[in-house]
């Protein structure tokens, strides 16, 4: 397949101090560029439905059909149109790629079947200007936007036939990327490279039924299907993100040493907004609600302290309705900075020693502009030794050790950076349903059932951006792992190389979000049943 990428480096360990913000590995991609030879081509790839294998249906533990995999249909088609070559011979070059794509998928589960379609275009290009024999500028732009239409229908399990249209969901992902770079040679020994890149990305989902149809799930044993009503998406959300990255790298050769140094900075501004479908069902609230029907044994105690009574009078399980509201939104920022030093020393014709040191800093800000994660001066030493026993590249033995840091994971950043409203309530189920939405028929202005409520609302979050004095461990240590590796590689001929490696990775420190649970009270954490409290 033709691609905007010319080559890709996949480093799964033992990488130098130049790379960071990852523990398991890094991907380093170089975009395709034009040359003095003009090229043009059209390539098409078609993966038809009739060329794909079939999967068996999926049944639950009681033998009930839950996923209709045998009726799954899929196909996709991609066309690549590309051209590249000189604009000014030896000085100015271009490469461009235009890629229309078509995708179709039909599958089904839980009493529904769906059709997913996508028709979008990927494009990318590069301009390279060789100012002279020692300096060059390059500009790359590409987009990876994708739009999906997801149409859902009712499905009759007995007749294995598609029913009436329920609704259509939509999703947009991807964005635009722009990269400008410079590379040059100064005074014969000094190599300089600089890069600035920006990424504008978005993701959003919505459907035709978002206003009137709340998500409804039925977990009772006698339920005909788990998914009930006319909803298409459980949640609608919109996310926008802008990343700006800047880096500078220097390399200086002197004797048997190659001295390298560099710095980089990455700033990210993110906006996130999410809420449940069915906003019309709860006019007194800004978002929608989720309903879950289930049965609970008499005497069950819920997280909010509510206890299930013997509502049936015979000790049998009681029909319940769980009501959940979730809504969050806000803008939060992340800043990452680093610099590194490295010495690659050729001790002899067969032995090379690499010594490196990387320093990293991370800062995260919530929607109120409050820094909730600020760690400076994370030191990451790197060591590497390479030995060619015969003094050639045919055989190589390597030994590496290094420390690798990571910024905070995406989910805790979203949870701490935005204002959440998240609570749940429990009600006795009166059995009355709206014939279209399958939601409780008797509800108030917040969408809550008017039947008897057990306990009070169990509040996980009240809508304000988290106060980091309560929600964040003030003694947090940097998140990092240590790794050492030994390997052997042998080149058999020009086309074949074999090797073996042993890698040992030890996660020393990790940062993750933890939600306190009611059971913590039983082991000595007072107030654990209050979702607003941190543990």
PLY file of the C-alpha trace (Angstrom):
ply
format ascii 1.0
element vertex 535
property float x
property float y
property float z
element edge 534
property int vertex1
property int vertex2
end_header
0.00 0.00 0.00
1.29 3.45 -0.92
1.79 5.62 2.17
2.85 9.12 3.19
5.44 7.44 5.44
8.79 6.61 3.85
10.10 4.53 6.72
9.17 3.74 10.30
11.46 2.94 13.23
9.85 0.78 15.90
11.98 0.84 19.05
10.75 -1.61 21.67
13.52 -1.06 24.16
17.08 0.09 24.75
16.53 3.37 22.96
18.81 6.30 23.54
18.31 9.44 25.65
16.94 11.18 22.53
13.57 9.49 23.10
11.26 9.68 26.10
7.68 9.91 27.43
7.24 6.19 26.86
8.05 3.02 28.76
7.35 0.17 26.34
8.59 1.61 23.07
8.49 4.49 20.59
7.58 4.87 16.93
9.68 7.25 14.85
8.24 7.92 11.37
9.84 9.74 8.43
7.55 11.13 5.73
8.05 10.39 2.04
9.82 13.07 -0.04
10.33 13.78 -3.70
13.61 13.40 -5.59
15.10 14.30 -8.98
13.17 11.41 -10.53
9.51 12.09 -11.30
7.07 9.38 -10.18
3.31 8.92 -10.57
1.00 6.05 -9.85
-2.47 4.75 -9.04
-2.95 1.73 -6.78
-6.28 0.18 -5.72
-6.99 -2.30 -2.91
-10.35 -4.10 -2.65
-11.31 -6.45 0.18
-14.75 -7.83 -0.81
-17.33 -9.48 1.41
-17.18 -12.72 -0.59
-13.44 -13.02 0.08
-13.80 -12.99 3.87
-14.29 -15.93 6.21
-17.35 -16.51 8.39
-17.51 -16.65 12.18
-19.92 -18.72 14.28
-22.67 -17.13 16.36
-22.05 -16.30 20.03
-24.23 -17.70 22.83
-24.29 -16.91 26.52
-23.79 -19.48 29.31
-27.49 -20.41 29.17
-27.46 -21.07 25.43
-29.19 -17.85 24.42
-28.09 -16.23 21.16
-26.48 -12.85 21.89
-24.34 -12.00 18.83
-25.16 -12.92 15.21
-21.59 -13.31 13.99
-22.50 -15.74 11.20
-24.40 -12.94 9.45
-21.57 -10.44 9.71
-20.74 -8.74 6.41
-17.82 -6.41 5.71
-15.93 -4.91 2.78
-13.53 -2.04 2.14
-11.96 -0.34 -0.87
-8.98 2.02 -1.02
-7.46 3.90 -3.98
-4.07 5.63 -3.80
-3.15 8.34 -6.29
0.38 9.68 -5.77
2.99 11.81 -7.52
6.42 13.17 -6.66
9.46 14.71 -8.24
11.49 17.89 -8.77
10.10 21.40 -8.99
13.62 22.78 -9.33
16.21 20.11 -10.04
18.55 19.40 -7.12
16.85 22.09 -5.01
13.07 21.92 -4.61
11.01 18.69 -4.51
7.42 17.62 -3.84
5.46 14.50 -3.00
1.65 14.24 -2.74
-0.79 11.44 -1.95
-4.60 11.39 -2.35
-6.41 8.36 -0.90
-10.22 7.95 -1.04
-11.53 5.10 1.16
-14.84 3.20 1.39
-15.81 0.92 4.27
-18.92 -1.14 5.12
-19.75 -3.39 8.09
-22.98 -5.12 9.12
-23.21 -7.03 12.39
-25.59 -7.46 15.28
-26.13 -8.33 18.95
-28.66 -7.96 21.78
-31.76 -7.80 19.59
-30.34 -5.31 17.12
-28.39 -5.27 13.88
-26.37 -2.34 12.57
-24.82 -1.06 9.35
-21.67 1.05 9.55
-20.49 3.02 6.52
-17.56 5.32 5.94
-16.56 7.32 2.88
-13.63 9.65 3.46
-10.33 10.86 2.02
-6.81 10.80 3.40
-4.38 13.27 1.86
-0.81 14.23 2.56
2.16 15.97 1.01
5.69 17.20 1.47
7.82 20.04 0.12
11.60 19.89 0.56
13.97 22.77 -0.25
17.68 22.08 -0.36
18.95 25.59 0.23
22.49 24.42 -0.53
24.57 21.31 0.04
24.55 21.87 3.80
21.10 23.19 4.71
17.54 22.09 3.91
13.96 22.93 4.91
10.99 20.58 4.81
7.22 21.04 5.26
4.78 18.15 5.67
0.99 18.26 5.95
-1.55 15.44 6.16
-5.04 14.70 7.45
-6.48 11.54 8.97
-10.11 12.64 9.38
-12.75 9.91 9.27
-16.56 9.98 9.39
-18.71 6.96 10.23
-22.48 6.52 9.87
-23.90 3.82 12.14
-27.52 2.84 11.41
-29.34 0.50 13.81
-32.36 -1.73 13.16
-34.50 -4.01 15.26
-33.69 -7.70 14.83
-35.98 -10.72 15.25
-33.90 -13.56 16.67
-36.48 -16.27 15.91
-36.83 -15.45 12.20
-33.27 -14.12 11.87
-34.58 -11.06 10.04
-33.97 -7.32 10.13
-36.79 -5.18 11.52
-37.69 -1.49 11.64
-35.18 1.35 11.66
-34.25 2.55 15.16
-31.95 5.45 14.30
-28.58 6.53 12.94
-25.47 7.45 14.88
-22.56 9.50 13.60
-18.92 9.84 14.61
-16.05 12.03 13.45
-12.43 11.38 14.37
-9.00 12.60 13.30
-7.64 15.96 12.30
-4.97 17.95 10.49
-1.22 17.73 11.05
1.49 20.21 10.01
5.26 19.75 10.48
8.12 22.08 9.55
11.75 21.00 9.96
15.29 22.19 9.32
18.52 20.17 9.07
22.00 21.46 8.47
25.76 21.02 8.80
27.88 23.72 10.43
31.69 23.91 10.39
31.92 20.36 9.12
31.52 18.68 12.52
28.25 20.04 13.91
24.87 18.69 12.76
21.73 20.66 13.66
18.08 19.68 13.29
14.99 21.57 14.42
11.32 20.67 14.17
7.98 22.30 14.91
4.72 20.41 14.54
1.08 20.98 15.37
-1.83 18.57 15.48
-5.50 19.64 15.55
-7.61 16.63 16.40
-11.26 16.12 17.23
-13.62 13.29 18.08
-17.38 13.48 18.46
-20.36 11.13 18.44
-24.07 11.87 18.17
-27.25 10.33 16.74
-30.69 11.14 15.38
-32.26 9.88 18.64
-30.10 11.71 21.17
-32.88 14.04 22.32
-35.78 11.67 22.93
-34.25 8.26 23.64
-32.33 7.55 26.86
-30.10 4.44 27.12
-32.07 1.58 28.70
-30.60 -1.78 29.74
-32.54 -4.77 31.06
-30.44 -7.23 33.06
-33.37 -9.35 34.33
-33.24 -13.08 33.44
-36.56 -12.95 31.55
-35.67 -9.88 29.46
-36.00 -10.47 25.68
-32.85 -8.41 25.02
-30.38 -6.42 27.10
-30.67 -3.24 25.01
-34.16 -1.74 25.18
-35.85 1.26 23.59
-34.89 3.53 20.70
-31.46 4.84 21.74
-28.46 4.56 19.43
-25.58 6.04 21.47
-25.22 5.63 25.23
-23.26 8.88 25.43
-22.74 11.77 23.11
-19.38 13.42 23.38
-17.15 15.97 21.76
-13.41 16.26 22.21
-11.03 18.74 20.62
-7.30 18.78 21.09
-4.40 20.85 19.88
-0.81 19.68 20.30
2.21 21.83 19.61
5.65 20.22 19.64
9.07 21.84 19.30
12.47 20.14 19.40
16.12 20.93 18.71
18.90 18.34 18.30
22.67 18.85 18.00
25.44 16.35 17.19
29.16 17.11 17.27
31.92 14.68 16.22
35.35 14.92 17.80
37.86 12.08 17.67
36.23 8.82 18.74
33.28 10.62 20.30
29.94 11.76 18.92
28.43 14.20 21.41
24.68 14.74 21.15
22.33 17.11 22.94
18.77 18.25 22.49
15.64 19.67 24.02
11.94 19.40 23.26
8.65 20.76 24.48
5.08 19.59 23.91
1.99 21.61 24.87
-1.48 20.12 24.69
-4.81 21.91 25.08
-7.81 19.60 25.34
-11.55 20.20 25.47
-13.95 17.42 26.48
-17.75 17.37 26.77
-19.85 14.26 27.40
-23.37 13.40 28.50
-25.93 10.62 28.18
-28.47 10.53 25.36
-32.15 11.29 25.98
-31.91 14.88 27.22
-35.67 15.43 26.74
-36.43 12.81 29.38
-34.84 15.02 32.07
-35.71 18.66 31.26
-34.56 19.82 34.70
-30.99 18.63 34.01
-28.51 19.70 31.29
-27.87 16.10 30.19
-29.58 12.75 29.84
-29.85 9.70 32.11
-29.20 5.96 31.88
-31.66 3.34 33.19
-30.81 -0.21 34.21
-33.49 -2.75 35.18
-32.34 -5.63 37.36
-33.36 -7.91 40.20
-31.81 -7.81 43.69
-32.17 -10.30 46.59
-34.03 -9.11 49.66
-31.61 -7.46 52.13
-29.11 -6.29 49.49
-27.36 -3.08 50.58
-26.47 -0.59 47.83
-23.48 1.80 47.91
-25.75 4.65 49.03
-26.91 2.67 52.08
-30.31 1.69 50.65
-31.55 -1.80 51.61
-33.82 -3.92 49.39
-37.11 -4.70 51.25
-39.29 -7.76 50.83
-41.48 -5.91 48.33
-43.06 -9.10 46.96
-43.92 -10.47 50.40
-42.45 -13.91 49.67
-38.70 -13.29 49.91
-38.18 -13.50 46.14
-35.78 -11.16 44.27
-37.14 -7.63 43.89
-37.37 -5.75 40.57
-35.22 -2.59 40.71
-34.42 0.42 38.55
-31.00 2.03 38.69
-30.92 5.66 37.56
-27.56 7.16 36.62
-26.63 10.65 35.54
-23.21 11.53 34.10
-22.10 14.77 32.52
-18.70 16.39 32.26
-16.98 19.13 30.33
-14.11 21.54 30.41
-10.74 22.52 29.00
-7.47 21.28 30.48
-3.82 21.73 29.54
-0.71 19.57 29.66
2.90 20.74 29.36
5.87 18.42 28.87
9.50 19.54 28.68
12.78 17.64 28.40
16.44 17.86 27.48
19.13 15.24 27.00
22.91 14.71 26.70
24.61 11.70 25.15
28.13 10.54 24.31
28.60 7.72 21.78
32.23 6.60 22.24
34.02 4.19 19.88
36.37 2.52 22.35
37.81 0.39 19.53
36.87 -0.94 16.12
34.66 -3.54 17.79
33.37 -1.87 20.98
31.06 1.15 21.25
29.92 2.69 24.54
26.87 4.95 24.82
26.24 7.09 27.91
23.16 9.29 28.08
21.12 11.37 30.51
17.58 12.67 30.00
15.67 15.15 32.16
11.86 15.41 31.95
9.17 17.58 33.54
5.36 17.30 33.36
2.59 19.70 34.33
-1.19 19.16 34.13
-3.84 21.85 34.67
-7.58 21.40 35.27
-10.42 23.44 33.76
-9.98 26.09 36.48
-6.32 26.55 35.55
-5.13 24.85 38.73
-1.99 22.71 38.42
-2.90 19.30 39.85
0.19 17.40 38.68
3.56 19.11 38.60
6.72 17.02 38.65
10.09 18.55 37.80
13.52 17.08 37.07
12.84 13.44 36.39
16.29 12.03 35.72
16.64 9.14 33.27
20.16 7.72 32.81
20.80 5.47 29.79
23.69 3.07 29.20
24.55 0.96 26.16
27.43 -1.29 25.15
27.87 -2.89 21.74
30.57 -5.46 20.91
31.35 -7.05 17.54
33.58 -10.05 18.38
35.05 -10.25 14.86
35.32 -6.51 14.39
32.58 -6.51 11.70
28.83 -6.04 11.72
28.19 -9.73 11.07
27.88 -10.47 14.79
26.91 -8.07 17.58
26.41 -8.50 21.31
24.57 -5.67 23.10
23.97 -4.74 26.73
21.67 -1.89 27.74
20.22 -0.36 30.88
17.93 2.63 31.19
15.21 4.44 33.09
12.07 5.54 31.24
9.44 8.00 32.41
5.83 8.53 31.39
3.40 11.45 31.76
0.12 10.83 33.55
-2.27 8.55 31.68
-5.09 10.13 29.66
-8.05 8.99 31.79
-6.87 10.42 35.12
-6.04 13.68 33.32
-9.61 13.89 31.98
-11.14 12.92 35.32
-9.12 15.46 37.31
-8.99 18.15 34.66
-12.69 18.54 33.91
-15.81 19.16 36.01
-17.83 15.96 36.45
-21.43 15.46 37.51
-21.81 11.78 38.30
-24.39 10.20 40.61
-26.64 7.16 40.83
-29.99 6.39 42.55
-31.95 3.19 43.21
-35.74 2.74 42.97
-38.26 -0.06 43.29
-39.47 -0.89 39.77
-43.22 -0.34 39.27
-43.14 -2.21 35.92
-44.61 0.70 33.93
-42.76 1.48 30.66
-42.90 4.07 27.91
-43.82 2.02 24.80
-41.27 3.82 22.58
-38.26 4.57 24.79
-38.70 1.66 27.30
-37.85 4.18 30.04
-39.95 4.23 33.24
-43.36 5.68 32.41
-43.74 7.51 35.71
-40.89 10.00 36.16
-40.30 13.53 37.43
-38.56 16.47 35.76
-35.11 15.01 36.37
-36.09 11.72 34.73
-36.11 9.91 38.10
-38.84 7.28 38.71
-41.63 8.35 41.08
-41.68 4.93 42.72
-40.14 4.34 46.16
-36.46 5.31 46.34
-34.01 3.28 48.40
-31.47 5.52 50.11
-30.33 8.85 48.72
-28.31 9.81 45.66
-24.82 8.31 45.66
-22.64 11.20 44.41
-19.34 10.41 42.75
-18.72 13.98 41.57
-20.70 17.22 41.92
-19.60 19.09 38.78
-16.73 21.20 40.04
-13.19 20.59 38.84
-11.53 18.36 41.40
-9.82 20.12 44.31
-6.42 18.52 44.01
-5.75 18.91 47.72
-8.37 16.20 48.29
-8.26 14.21 45.05
-4.52 13.89 44.52
-1.86 12.27 46.66
0.52 15.12 47.46
3.39 12.67 47.88
3.22 11.44 44.28
6.49 10.24 42.86
7.43 10.31 39.16
6.01 7.45 37.08
8.86 5.38 35.65
10.28 1.94 34.99
13.82 0.52 34.86
14.88 -1.78 32.05
17.93 -3.82 31.18
18.48 -5.92 28.10
21.08 -8.25 26.64
20.98 -9.40 23.03
22.83 -11.22 20.29
22.41 -10.61 16.54
23.97 -12.37 13.55
23.71 -11.40 9.90
23.42 -14.52 7.74
23.53 -12.70 4.39
22.36 -9.46 2.79
18.71 -10.41 3.26
18.58 -12.31 6.54
19.49 -11.38 10.11
18.63 -13.45 13.20
18.87 -12.52 16.84
17.75 -13.17 20.39
17.15 -10.72 23.25
16.35 -10.95 26.94
14.49 -7.93 28.37
13.77 -7.27 32.03
11.39 -4.41 32.85
10.46 -3.39 36.39
7.71 -0.83 36.95
9.00 1.24 39.87
6.27 3.84 40.21
2.81 4.15 38.63
0.08 6.80 38.77
-3.59 5.85 38.31
-6.98 7.12 39.45
-8.75 5.21 42.24
-12.43 5.57 43.19
-13.14 4.80 46.82
-15.66 2.05 47.43
-18.10 1.41 50.29
-16.14 -1.67 51.38
-13.24 0.56 52.44
-15.21 1.65 55.50
-15.07 -1.91 56.78
-11.27 -1.84 56.80
-10.88 1.47 58.58
-11.43 4.31 56.07
-14.28 6.45 57.51
-16.38 8.25 54.92
-15.50 5.87 52.08
-19.16 5.59 51.06
-19.15 9.27 50.17
-17.98 9.36 46.55
-16.62 12.87 46.96
-13.98 11.69 49.42
-10.53 10.64 48.33
-8.68 7.64 49.64
0 1
1 2
2 3
3 4
4 5
5 6
6 7
7 8
8 9
9 10
10 11
11 12
12 13
13 14
14 15
15 16
16 17
17 18
18 19
19 20
20 21
21 22
22 23
23 24
24 25
25 26
26 27
27 28
28 29
29 30
30 31
31 32
32 33
33 34
34 35
35 36
36 37
37 38
38 39
39 40
40 41
41 42
42 43
43 44
44 45
45 46
46 47
47 48
48 49
49 50
50 51
51 52
52 53
53 54
54 55
55 56
56 57
57 58
58 59
59 60
60 61
61 62
62 63
63 64
64 65
65 66
66 67
67 68
68 69
69 70
70 71
71 72
72 73
73 74
74 75
75 76
76 77
77 78
78 79
79 80
80 81
81 82
82 83
83 84
84 85
85 86
86 87
87 88
88 89
89 90
90 91
91 92
92 93
93 94
94 95
95 96
96 97
97 98
98 99
99 100
100 101
101 102
102 103
103 104
104 105
105 106
106 107
107 108
108 109
109 110
110 111
111 112
112 113
113 114
114 115
115 116
116 117
117 118
118 119
119 120
120 121
121 122
122 123
123 124
124 125
125 126
126 127
127 128
128 129
129 130
130 131
131 132
132 133
133 134
134 135
135 136
136 137
137 138
138 139
139 140
140 141
141 142
142 143
143 144
144 145
145 146
146 147
147 148
148 149
149 150
150 151
151 152
152 153
153 154
154 155
155 156
156 157
157 158
158 159
159 160
160 161
161 162
162 163
163 164
164 165
165 166
166 167
167 168
168 169
169 170
170 171
171 172
172 173
173 174
174 175
175 176
176 177
177 178
178 179
179 180
180 181
181 182
182 183
183 184
184 185
185 186
186 187
187 188
188 189
189 190
190 191
191 192
192 193
193 194
194 195
195 196
196 197
197 198
198 199
199 200
200 201
201 202
202 203
203 204
204 205
205 206
206 207
207 208
208 209
209 210
210 211
211 212
212 213
213 214
214 215
215 216
216 217
217 218
218 219
219 220
220 221
221 222
222 223
223 224
224 225
225 226
226 227
227 228
228 229
229 230
230 231
231 232
232 233
233 234
234 235
235 236
236 237
237 238
238 239
239 240
240 241
241 242
242 243
243 244
244 245
245 246
246 247
247 248
248 249
249 250
250 251
251 252
252 253
253 254
254 255
255 256
256 257
257 258
258 259
259 260
260 261
261 262
262 263
263 264
264 265
265 266
266 267
267 268
268 269
269 270
270 271
271 272
272 273
273 274
274 275
275 276
276 277
277 278
278 279
279 280
280 281
281 282
282 283
283 284
284 285
285 286
286 287
287 288
288 289
289 290
290 291
291 292
292 293
293 294
294 295
295 296
296 297
297 298
298 299
299 300
300 301
301 302
302 303
303 304
304 305
305 306
306 307
307 308
308 309
309 310
310 311
311 312
312 313
313 314
314 315
315 316
316 317
317 318
318 319
319 320
320 321
321 322
322 323
323 324
324 325
325 326
326 327
327 328
328 329
329 330
330 331
331 332
332 333
333 334
334 335
335 336
336 337
337 338
338 339
339 340
340 341
341 342
342 343
343 344
344 345
345 346
346 347
347 348
348 349
349 350
350 351
351 352
352 353
353 354
354 355
355 356
356 357
357 358
358 359
359 360
360 361
361 362
362 363
363 364
364 365
365 366
366 367
367 368
368 369
369 370
370 371
371 372
372 373
373 374
374 375
375 376
376 377
377 378
378 379
379 380
380 381
381 382
382 383
383 384
384 385
385 386
386 387
387 388
388 389
389 390
390 391
391 392
392 393
393 394
394 395
395 396
396 397
397 398
398 399
399 400
400 401
401 402
402 403
403 404
404 405
405 406
406 407
407 408
408 409
409 410
410 411
411 412
412 413
413 414
414 415
415 416
416 417
417 418
418 419
419 420
420 421
421 422
422 423
423 424
424 425
425 426
426 427
427 428
428 429
429 430
430 431
431 432
432 433
433 434
434 435
435 436
436 437
437 438
438 439
439 440
440 441
441 442
442 443
443 444
444 445
445 446
446 447
447 448
448 449
449 450
450 451
451 452
452 453
453 454
454 455
455 456
456 457
457 458
458 459
459 460
460 461
461 462
462 463
463 464
464 465
465 466
466 467
467 468
468 469
469 470
470 471
471 472
472 473
473 474
474 475
475 476
476 477
477 478
478 479
479 480
480 481
481 482
482 483
483 484
484 485
485 486
486 487
487 488
488 489
489 490
490 491
491 492
492 493
493 494
494 495
495 496
496 497
497 498
498 499
499 500
500 501
501 502
502 503
503 504
504 505
505 506
506 507
507 508
508 509
509 510
510 511
511 512
512 513
513 514
514 515
515 516
516 517
517 518
518 519
519 520
520 521
521 522
522 523
523 524
524 525
525 526
526 527
527 528
528 529
529 530
530 531
531 532
532 533
533 534
